[in-house]
Every structure is written in structure tokens, then in C-alpha cells.
Amino acid sequence: MKGINTLPSEIVLRPRFQLEQEASNEKLLNAFEKTKRPPFIIKRLDDHVFIKFNKQEVHFWSPQLQLEIVEKEEGGSTLYGLFGPNPTLWTFFMFLHFGVGTFFVIFGIWAYSSAALDKPYVWQLGIMGLLVALWFVLYAFGRAGKKKGKSQMQALYSFMEDILGKD
């Protein structure tokens, strides 16, 4: 089984992994569904399992683990895992990125139009530079959050391994 240390490149904000299992997906899904161990909360929806921390353990950057367990035709199953922040936080974070990108395009078009009309466009380029800097700040903020949540990510992964080992 792959360990947490074999997750993809450090640049990834939402690490993914894949594990091959000999047990059927229904057996694995039931194992997750029946497990009750604080501080973890487990919810199942069809072939998906969501593992997160209870309210006492949660901080702003607390991760959650989403698993999809797919039955293979030749027997066994494949487990696809995705670590990520709270979906509300992730949506807000993506909204900020989209907003910065939209304003970058708007000011880029404005600067191009001003240049084509031989009008001053320095301050539009300045704002575009600030938007690029803001992108880097958002990226650094996301990386810092990922680092802060790393111990909880490892706890989620270890918890998942414990349940998979019970088969």
C-alpha cells in the first residue's frame, strides 16, 4: 500500500492518491460506514466516503478526505482518495482566484485599448502587476494552510489505513 509520503508533488494543493484493494467495494464501504472513532466523522454517499474531524478538532485549514471506492470487473476494488479543505473554504478560495483573473483580463484589455489609442496606460499595467502579486499571495496562503493541516492529513490517512487493514 502507498504511504502518505508517496503523494504527488508538493506543489499540489489538493493531493490525490489511488490504492488497489483485494476486497469488494461494498465490503470496504461497509467497513467505513460501521466505524465510529472520535475525532473522526464518516459519511457515506453511494460509492463515496467523506472523512473529516469533529467540531472540537476543526480549525480554519482542517482538511477532509474524500474516498471513492470503485468495483473492478476482475474482482477487488480501486480506492481513489482526495485531500481537500472544507468545500465552503475551497469554493471561496477559487472565487477569489477567479475574481483576480477576471480583473486581470479586464485591466489587460483596458491597457491594450489605451495603448492602441495612444493614451496613457501605466496605471492599468500597475494594477495588473498588483493582481499578479495578489495571485502569488493567494498561492502562498494556500500553501501555508496546507502545511498547517498536514498533521491532520496524516491522521486522516492513518485512520483510513487502519480501517482498510481490518478487512
N, C-alpha and C positions, 0 to 999 in steps of 0.2 A: 504494500500500500504506500502511496506517495505521502510524504510528510508535509507539514506546513512550510518547511524550508524550500520545497521544490516548486512553490508557487511561481507564476510568471514574473517577469522583470519588475523591478522596484518602481518603475515609472507608472505602473498601472494603479489607478485609484480604486478600482473595484476588482480585486483579484478573483480569478476563476480557477477551478480545478475539475478534474474528471477522474473517477475511480471505477474500476471494473469490479463487480461483486459476483460471487457464485450463487447467492441466494436470489429468490424471485423478488420482483419489486414489491409485491403485496406483503411478503414476509418482512421486508425492510421497512415499508411504510407503517405496518402494524407495530413493529418494534419501536419506531419513533413515537407513534401515537400513544402507546401504552406507558412510555417512560415519563415519570414525574420526578424531577430532581431540581430543587431550587439551587441557584437563582435563575434557572433556565425556564423559559416558556416555549412550548412547542405547539404549533398549529399546523394542521394538515388540510390541504385543499386538493382533492383529486390526487395526482402524482407528485404534488409539491409539498414540501415540508419547510416551515419557517421557524427558525430557532432564534430567539432573542432573550435579552435579560429582563428580569422583573424590574419594576419601577424603582426599587431601592438601589439597584446596581447601575442604573442608566445615567449617563452623562451626555452632554451635547453631541459628542462624537462616538457614542456607543455603536458598534457595528451589529448587524444581524446576519445570519447565514441562511441563504435560500438554497434548498436542495430540490432537484428534480430527479426522480428515480424512474428510469425507463426500462421496460422489459425488453430483453433481447430475444430474437427468434430462436437462436440456438441454445437458449437457457441462460439463466443468470440475469444480471441487470447492469446497467451503467448509471452511475450517480454523477450528476453534474452539480457542482457547487459554485455559489457566487456570494462573496462577501460584499456588503454594502452598508451605507449608513441608513438611518431611518428614511423611509421613502419620502416623507414630507421634506426633510432636510435636503435630500438629493434633488427633489423637484425644484426647490428654491434655489439651490446651487446652480442647477442647469438654467433656470430662468435668468439668473444674474449673468451667466456666460452668454446666453442668447441676447440679452439686452446690450451687453458690451459689444458684441459682434454687430448687432443691428446699428448701434450708434457709430461704430467704426465705418461701416459701409455708407451710412448717411453723410458723415463728415468727409469721407473719401470722395463721394460724388460731388459734394458741395465744393471741395477744394479743386477738383478737376474742372468743374464748371467755371469757377472763379479764374483759374489759370487760363482756360480757353478764352475767357472774355477779357483777359489782361487786367484783372482786378486782383487786389491783394488776397492771399490765401494762407498766409503764415500762421494765423491763429487756428485755422482749421487743422493744419498739419500738427500744430502743438497739441490740440485736443486729441488727435489721432495717436500721438505719441503717449499722452496720458492714458488713453484707453488700452494701449499695448502694455503699459506699466501695470494698469489695473488687472489685465489678464494674468500677468505674472504673479501679482499679489494673490489673486483668487486661486491660482495653481498652488502657490506656496501654502496658503491657508488650508487647502485640501490635503496636501502632503502632511502638514503638521497635525491635522485631525486624524489622518490615517495612522501616523506614528503614535498619537495619544491612545488610539483604540487598538493598537497592536496586541497588547496583553489580553484584551478581551477577545480578539480574533483567535488567538492561540487557545484560549479557554473554550471557545465555541468549537474549534476544530478537534480538540482533545475530547470534548463531550461527544461529538459526532463519532469519533473513532471508538469510544467506549461502547456506544450503542451498536455500532457495526460489529464489534468484537463479540457481542453477546449471542450472535446467531447460533 
